[in-house]
Amino acid sequence: METFEACIRMKPNMFEPMVNLGVLYTTSQFLHKAADIYGRALLLAPDNAPLLNNAAHLYLTQHQYLRAYNYSSRAMAVMPHHHHIKTTHQSTTVGMGHYHYTRREYADAMEWYYKAPSIQPASPNVLEYIVKTYIKLNQYQEGLPHLHRLIELLPDRTEFNTWLMHIEQGTMKSSAVSDVNDAD
């Protein structure tokens, strides 16, 4: 860290060491310092996609989903085909779904969850969020195709078979599913 801090003192208008320092601060859990240094770097290089991506990732880890999504959208506008930028953008899109889900705004959450696979192929977790949201909306039949796919992808997750059984028996309740996990 000292090396990057010394570079910044010698060349305060050079954003590259700020980016590296921001990564170090983030991995060391100095999140306020990371936010400050990314803010300074963004004043110098507001359209630098890797920098925007790093800032998005930082705010995603802090569950500041709107801020993270805004930064990742800006990074996507600059470098739409870069794998890491697409991955962060997909994660911030899922984060926006979580944001609405935790506020019981399930229809809005569903819209965000459905956007995630359009960015790039999504993990099974996104399917799980979609199924949970359909259950919370009491729209069990709409969630069935996704639940069947989820059971195929993750056969060891017994709760999915339990959900399927309850849906088929007409005994499913929206309270049977837990909330989404922000850590996902």
N, C-alpha and C positions, 0 to 999 in steps of 0.2 A: 504494500500500500504506500509505503514511504516513497518509493520510486515514482509512482504516478502522481502523488501529491507534490513531489519536487518538480516534476515536469510541468504541472499546472502552474506552480508558482513562477517558473521560468518563462513559460509561454501561456499566459492566461486566456488567450484566444484560440487555443488549439483544443478542439473538442475530443479528439481520439483518446488521450489519456483519461479524460472525464468518463468516457464510455467504459474503459477498462476498470476504472476505479468504481464506477457504479455497479459493475458486475461483482467485483470483490466485496463491496459493501452489502450487496444483496445476499451473496452466498454466506457472508459473515453475520447476517441478520441485523445489520445496521441499516434498517429500511428507511428511516428518516433521512440519513445521510445519502442513501442511494437516490431517494426522491429529489433531494436538493441538487445533487450533482447532475442527475439527468435533466432537471429543469434548467440548469446553467448550460449544459451541452445543447439542449434543444433551442436555446436562444441563439446559439452560434450555427446550428445545423438543423433547422426545423423540418427539413424534408429528408433526413437521412433515415432510410428504412430500417437498418439494423438498430439504430438508436431508438427509433419509435417502437420497434419490436421489444427491445429490452425494457423500455418504460411500460409498455403494455403488460409484459410478463410480471414486472414488479407489482403493478396495481392489481393484477389478477390474484397474486399470492396474498394480497391484503384484502381481498374480496371487495375491492372498489371496481365493480364490474362495468359500470358506465364509463368511467375514466379509462379503464383497460380497453374496452371496446373501441372507444374513440381513437386511442393511439394505434391499436392494431388495424383499424380501418384506414388510417392515414398511411401506415406502412404497406398495406395491401395495394393502395392506390399507386404507390411508387414501385413496388416489386411484387406484382400479383402471382408470380409463378415460383417464388422462392419457398422451399419446403418449410423451413423454420418459421417463416412469417405466416404461411398458411396454417401451420399447426397452432401457433399462438392465436391467430384470428379465430380459428375454430374453437379453441378453448375459451376465448372471451365471449363468443357467441353462446356457448353452453353456459358460461357464467351469467349472461343476461337472462337465460332461461331460469337459472337458479334464483336470480334476483326476484323474478316475478313469482316463481313457485313458492318461495318463502313468505311472500306476501299474499298467498292464496289466490293469485291472479293466474289461474291455471291455463286459461285460453291464451293469454299473452306468453306464458312459459312455453306452451306447445309450439307457438310460432317460432320462437327462438330455437328450440330443440330441433325442429324440422330444418332450420337453416344450416345447421352444423354439417350434415352429410353432403350438402351442396357445395361446400368449400373443398372438401376432400373426403375420402372414405373415413367414416367415423368408427370409433371404438364401440364395442357392445354396450358400454356404459350409457351412451347416448340413447340407444334403443331402450335401455332400462328406464331412463328418465321419461321417454315418450310413453312407455307402458304405464309407469306410475302416474303420469299426468292424466292419461285417459281414465285410469281408475279413480283418481281424485275428482274428475269431471263426471263420474258415473257413466262414462261412455265405454262400457266394457267391450262391446262387440267391435268397436272401431279399433281397440287396442289388441284384439286377438291376433291378427296377422303378425304384428310386431312381437307379441308374446311367444308365438310359435317359433319365430326366427331366433328369439333370445334363448329359448330352450334348446334349439339346435346348436347355437354357438357356445352356450355355457351349461351343458347338461348336468354338471355337478351342483348347480345352484338350486337346491330343493324348493326354495320359496317360490320360484317361478312355476313349478308344477302344482304347488299348493294354490297359487293364484288361479291357474288354469282350471283346476278342479272346482274352486268356488264359483268361478264365472260360469262354467258349464252347468253347475247345480243351481245357479241363481242365488247363491248365498254370499256373493262377494259384497264387501262393504268398503267404502273409500278409506275408512280408518285402518284397514288391514295393511296398508303400505306405509312405510316410514317416509319421512321427508328425505329429499335429496341431500347428499352429503357435499358440503362446500369443498371438501378436500379432493373431490373426484376430478 
